[in-house]
């Protein structure tokens, strides 16, 4: 369970999170959460969606939707993190016709929403503001602005998390291992040993918690890592495929196209 400290006299939490590196910490909480990455890059996990992120990444996560950010070196990691309950300004606010678009935004956030090139200034203004009333107005302004911005759903429509504390600890341990070793051959036996479950029990548990089989989760991790390398390096595609755990280039090309809708070469061309 992630806990941020609320400033005195406020009804929501707003902090700047600074660490040498964001570790994998699979968690959920009853608040909505806005996260704006202000420094660093890595991989973002929201429900069953695994995608690369970089500075400027802006995401709204709904209540009880498991998520984490895993940063990758070099450099420190920093994010503006704002957590708020749906009724932080009263239970009736979003029923007003003026705020129908925000009510819809919060409903859509149950799957997580990413805002490509999203408006970030309202969030920065919120963090800089010291007066509690103005901070609340700034959050309201940010939500109204985001409600009008293009947004990409993250978790799949059928994702239904099951994440009590015992499950969370197991998922956290297994997924941390997979994140650190996804470029290597990873076996079911390794994963079951970490979770201390039989193979059959592990497969049920992992699918229920992450929305993926072990194989599909590893594939998502590897493609996410490949997407980052395609944008941030000039390494040959065959080298990237091998670095990310694909032994066969043609298989990498097929999987990449299936998950992204384009070839690795096309992906690199459109983003560089």
C-alpha positions as CSV (number, residue, x, y, z in Angstrom):
1,X,0.0,0.0,0.0
2,X,1.5,3.3,-1.1
3,X,1.1,6.2,1.4
4,X,1.9,9.8,0.7
5,X,1.8,12.5,3.3
6,X,-1.0,15.0,3.1
7,X,-0.1,18.6,3.9
8,X,-1.9,20.1,6.9
9,X,-5.3,21.5,6.0
10,X,-5.6,19.6,2.7
11,X,-8.0,16.9,1.5
12,X,-5.6,15.2,-0.9
13,X,-1.9,14.3,-1.1
14,X,0.6,15.9,-3.4
15,X,4.3,15.2,-3.3
16,X,7.5,15.2,-5.3
17,X,8.9,11.7,-5.3
18,X,12.7,11.7,-5.7
19,X,14.8,8.5,-5.6
20,X,18.1,7.3,-7.1
21,X,15.9,4.7,-8.9
22,X,12.2,3.8,-8.8
23,X,12.1,0.1,-7.7
24,X,9.4,-2.4,-8.7
25,X,6.7,-2.1,-6.0
26,X,3.4,-3.6,-7.2
27,X,0.7,-2.0,-5.2
28,X,-2.8,-0.5,-5.2
29,X,-4.8,2.0,-3.1
30,X,-8.3,3.4,-2.8
31,X,-7.3,6.8,-4.2
32,X,-7.0,8.0,-7.7
33,X,-3.4,8.8,-8.6
34,X,-1.9,11.3,-11.0
35,X,1.8,10.7,-11.8
36,X,3.9,13.0,-13.9
37,X,7.4,11.9,-14.5
38,X,9.7,14.9,-14.2
39,X,13.1,13.1,-14.5
40,X,14.1,9.6,-15.6
41,X,12.9,6.8,-17.8
42,X,12.0,3.1,-17.5
43,X,8.9,0.9,-17.7
44,X,5.4,1.6,-16.4
45,X,3.2,-1.2,-15.2
46,X,-0.6,-0.4,-14.9
47,X,-2.8,-3.4,-14.6
48,X,-1.9,-5.8,-17.4
49,X,-0.3,-3.0,-19.5
50,X,3.6,-2.8,-19.6
51,X,5.0,0.2,-21.5
52,X,8.1,2.3,-21.6
53,X,8.0,5.8,-20.0
54,X,10.2,8.9,-20.1
55,X,10.3,12.4,-18.8
56,X,6.9,14.1,-19.4
57,X,4.9,10.8,-19.0
58,X,1.5,11.6,-17.4
59,X,-0.9,8.9,-16.2
60,X,-4.1,8.8,-14.2
61,X,-4.7,5.5,-12.3
62,X,-8.0,4.6,-10.8
63,X,-8.7,3.2,-7.3
64,X,-7.4,-0.3,-6.5
65,X,-5.7,-0.6,-10.0
66,X,-2.3,-2.2,-9.4
67,X,0.6,-0.2,-10.7
68,X,4.3,0.6,-10.4
69,X,7.0,2.5,-12.2
70,X,10.4,0.8,-12.6
71,X,13.2,3.2,-13.6
72,X,16.3,2.3,-15.5
73,X,19.7,3.9,-15.2
74,X,21.3,6.2,-15.7
75,X,20.4,9.1,-13.5
76,X,18.0,9.8,-10.7
77,X,14.2,9.4,-10.9
78,X,11.6,12.1,-10.0
79,X,7.9,12.3,-10.3
80,X,5.0,14.6,-9.2
81,X,2.5,12.2,-7.5
82,X,-1.0,13.4,-6.5
83,X,-3.5,11.1,-4.7
84,X,-7.1,12.0,-4.1
85,X,-10.4,10.3,-3.2
86,X,-13.2,10.7,-5.7
87,X,-15.2,12.7,-3.1
88,X,-12.2,14.9,-1.9
89,X,-14.4,18.0,-2.6
90,X,-17.6,16.4,-1.4
91,X,-19.7,13.5,-2.7
92,X,-22.0,15.6,-4.9
93,X,-19.5,17.7,-6.9
94,X,-19.2,15.4,-9.9
95,X,-23.0,15.2,-10.2
96,X,-23.1,18.8,-11.3
97,X,-23.6,19.2,-15.1
98,X,-20.5,21.5,-15.2
99,X,-18.3,18.6,-14.2
100,X,-19.8,15.8,-16.2
101,X,-16.6,15.5,-18.2
102,X,-14.5,15.1,-15.1
103,X,-16.9,12.4,-13.8
104,X,-16.4,10.6,-17.1
105,X,-12.6,11.0,-16.8
106,X,-12.6,9.4,-13.3
107,X,-14.8,6.5,-14.5
108,X,-12.4,5.9,-17.4
109,X,-9.4,5.9,-15.1
110,X,-10.4,2.5,-13.7
111,X,-8.3,1.1,-16.6
112,X,-5.6,3.8,-16.2
113,X,-5.2,6.6,-18.7
114,X,-2.0,7.9,-20.3
115,X,-2.0,11.4,-21.8
116,X,0.4,11.7,-24.7
117,X,1.8,15.2,-24.7
118,X,-0.7,15.9,-21.9
119,X,-1.0,19.2,-20.1
120,X,1.4,19.3,-17.3
121,X,1.5,22.9,-16.2
122,X,-1.6,22.6,-13.9
123,X,0.1,19.9,-11.9
124,X,3.4,21.8,-11.6
125,X,1.4,24.8,-10.4
126,X,-0.4,22.7,-7.8
127,X,2.9,21.5,-6.4
128,X,4.3,25.0,-6.2
129,X,1.2,26.5,-4.6
130,X,1.4,26.8,-0.8
131,X,-2.2,28.0,0.0
132,X,-4.4,24.9,0.6
133,X,-7.5,26.4,-1.0
134,X,-5.6,27.4,-4.2
135,X,-4.0,23.9,-4.3
136,X,-7.5,22.3,-4.3
137,X,-8.6,24.7,-7.1
138,X,-5.4,23.9,-9.0
139,X,-6.2,20.1,-8.8
140,X,-9.8,20.8,-10.0
141,X,-8.4,22.8,-12.9
142,X,-5.9,20.0,-13.7
143,X,-8.8,17.4,-13.8
144,X,-11.0,19.7,-16.0
145,X,-8.0,20.1,-18.4
146,X,-7.3,16.4,-18.5
147,X,-10.9,15.6,-19.2
148,X,-10.6,17.5,-22.4
149,X,-7.2,16.0,-23.4
150,X,-6.7,12.9,-25.6
151,X,-6.1,9.9,-23.4
152,X,-5.0,6.3,-24.1
153,X,-6.5,3.5,-21.9
154,X,-3.9,1.3,-20.4
155,X,-5.2,-1.9,-18.8
156,X,-7.3,-4.1,-20.9
157,X,-11.1,-3.9,-20.6
158,X,-11.3,-7.4,-19.1
159,X,-8.6,-6.9,-16.5
160,X,-10.0,-7.7,-13.0
161,X,-7.3,-7.4,-10.3
162,X,-7.1,-9.6,-7.2
163,X,-4.5,-8.1,-4.9
164,X,-4.6,-8.7,-1.2
165,X,-1.4,-8.3,0.8
166,X,-0.3,-11.9,0.4
167,X,-0.9,-11.8,-3.3
168,X,0.8,-8.4,-3.6
169,X,4.0,-9.7,-1.9
170,X,4.1,-12.7,-4.2
171,X,3.5,-10.7,-7.3
172,X,6.0,-8.1,-6.3
173,X,8.7,-10.8,-5.7
174,X,8.0,-12.6,-9.0
175,X,7.7,-9.5,-11.1
176,X,10.8,-7.9,-9.7
177,X,12.7,-11.0,-10.7
178,X,11.2,-11.0,-14.2
179,X,12.0,-7.3,-14.6
180,X,15.6,-7.9,-13.7
181,X,16.1,-11.1,-15.7
182,X,13.7,-10.8,-18.7
183,X,16.5,-10.8,-21.2
184,X,17.6,-14.2,-20.0
185,X,15.8,-17.5,-20.3
186,X,13.3,-17.6,-17.5
187,X,11.6,-20.9,-16.6
188,X,8.3,-21.7,-14.9
189,X,10.3,-23.5,-12.2
190,X,12.2,-20.3,-11.3
191,X,8.9,-18.4,-10.9
192,X,7.1,-21.1,-8.9
193,X,10.1,-21.3,-6.5
194,X,10.0,-17.6,-5.9
195,X,6.2,-17.7,-5.3
196,X,6.4,-20.9,-3.3
197,X,3.5,-22.4,-5.3
198,X,3.0,-25.5,-7.4
199,X,3.1,-24.9,-11.2
200,X,-0.7,-25.2,-11.5
201,X,-1.4,-22.9,-8.5
202,X,1.2,-20.4,-9.8
203,X,-0.4,-20.2,-13.3
204,X,-3.8,-19.5,-11.7
205,X,-2.4,-17.0,-9.3
206,X,-0.3,-15.1,-11.8
207,X,-3.0,-14.9,-14.4
208,X,-5.5,-13.6,-11.8
209,X,-3.1,-11.0,-10.4
210,X,-1.5,-9.7,-13.6
211,X,-3.9,-10.6,-16.4
212,X,-1.0,-12.4,-18.2
213,X,0.4,-15.9,-18.4
214,X,4.1,-16.0,-17.5
215,X,5.0,-16.3,-21.2
216,X,2.9,-13.3,-22.3
217,X,4.1,-11.2,-19.4
218,X,7.8,-11.9,-20.3
219,X,6.9,-11.1,-23.9
220,X,5.4,-7.7,-22.9
221,X,8.5,-6.9,-20.8
222,X,10.8,-7.8,-23.7
223,X,8.9,-5.8,-26.3
224,X,8.7,-2.8,-23.9
225,X,12.5,-2.9,-23.5
226,X,12.9,-3.2,-27.3
227,X,10.7,-0.2,-27.9
228,X,13.0,1.9,-25.6
229,X,16.1,0.8,-27.3
230,X,14.7,1.4,-30.8
231,X,14.0,5.1,-29.8
232,X,17.0,5.8,-27.6
233,X,19.9,3.9,-29.4
234,X,21.1,3.3,-32.9
235,X,21.8,-0.3,-32.2
236,X,21.0,-2.7,-35.1
237,X,17.6,-4.3,-34.8
238,X,19.1,-7.8,-34.6
239,X,21.2,-6.7,-31.6
240,X,18.2,-5.2,-29.8
241,X,16.2,-8.4,-30.3
242,X,19.0,-10.4,-28.8
243,X,19.6,-7.9,-25.9
244,X,15.9,-8.1,-25.0
245,X,15.7,-11.9,-24.9
246,X,14.7,-12.9,-28.4
247,X,16.8,-15.7,-29.8
248,X,15.3,-15.4,-33.3
249,X,15.0,-12.2,-35.3
250,X,12.1,-13.2,-37.4
251,X,10.1,-14.2,-34.2
252,X,11.0,-10.8,-32.7
253,X,9.7,-9.1,-35.8
254,X,6.4,-11.1,-35.8
255,X,5.8,-10.5,-32.0
256,X,6.7,-6.8,-32.2
257,X,4.2,-6.2,-35.1
258,X,1.5,-8.2,-33.3
259,X,1.8,-6.1,-30.1
260,X,2.5,-2.6,-31.6
261,X,0.9,-2.8,-35.1
262,X,4.1,-2.0,-36.9
263,X,7.6,-3.5,-37.6
264,X,10.6,-2.5,-35.4
265,X,12.0,-0.5,-38.3
266,X,8.7,1.4,-38.8
267,X,8.5,2.0,-35.1
268,X,12.0,3.5,-35.0
269,X,11.3,5.6,-38.1
270,X,8.1,7.2,-36.7
271,X,9.7,8.1,-33.3
272,X,13.1,9.4,-34.2
